[in-house]
Amino acid sequence: MEYSHQTLGSKEAKNILIFLHGWGGSKQSFESLSNKIIDQGKDLQIILLDLPGFGDADMPAEDGWTTHDYQSWFEGFLSNELKLSKNKNIHLYGHSFGCRIIIRHLLKNPSFPGKIFLTGAAGIKWPPSFKTRCTKLLNKVFTPFKYLLPEKIKKKILRRLGAGDWADIDPALKNTFQKTLKEEDLRIHLSKIYQDCYIIWGKKDSYTPYKSAEVFHRALHHSKLKIFPHGKHGIHHTHTDEIAEIVVDFVSKK
């Protein structure tokens, strides 16, 4: 499998920051933020990756990937595609689904020396709310009739029922989507991670709730937590200046 990525900043920089985007995103998701970071941090090189199934990357296997498969793919990128000299420092920035891959990587590589940024991180499971339970019930009622409807109307109804991710997903990714949703709650593994982590969250995040940020912060041994009171899930789009400043400052500290 070939790797689709974009590199920004100086090749002479000692610090390299690799971005892993969320589900449905691509390397373009971080273009605005990465440019702000480069403007502020001259000793930083940035690598924006397309995860398999997104952007210009190849699709994962037809029977679907787990986050373990994505981690193996990422490890392959680090060892095979990323030719680094020994004096380079590699740091990781994940958003949502990308954070799950980073967590898997740290669990497999406990001595990873770089710093970690987690924004709107997925992987913490919560009991379904009353609204979610009602949505699932309505979705079940709708299921027998959905094959009779035109695709456009079917997608509209699925979005109304709160199944927008499923409605918009590429058919080739449905097995991957289902496999990753069935994985265990990552909170059981977080105490095994000792890297310096900066957790960044929007308090109004409706995809990964604020209480998940508190779980990460309590469980990770060396973590900082920054909450943006009016931020939502896409805070890397709405709070670029603030996040760029956090990234440059955290990476530069010894």
Secondary structure, DSSP 4 states (H G I P E B T S, - for coil): ----EEEEE-TT-SEEEEEE--TT--GGGGHHHHHHHHHH-TTEEEEEEPPTTSTTSPP--TT---HHHHHHHHHHIIIII----TT-EEEEEEETHHHHHHHHHHHH-TT--S-EEEES------PPPHHHHHHHHHHHHHHHHHTTS-HHHHHHHHHHTT-HHHHHS-GGGHHHHHHHHTSPPGGGTGGG--SEEEEEEETT-SSS-HHHHHHHHHHSSEEEEEEETT--TTHHHH-HHHHHHHHHHHHH--
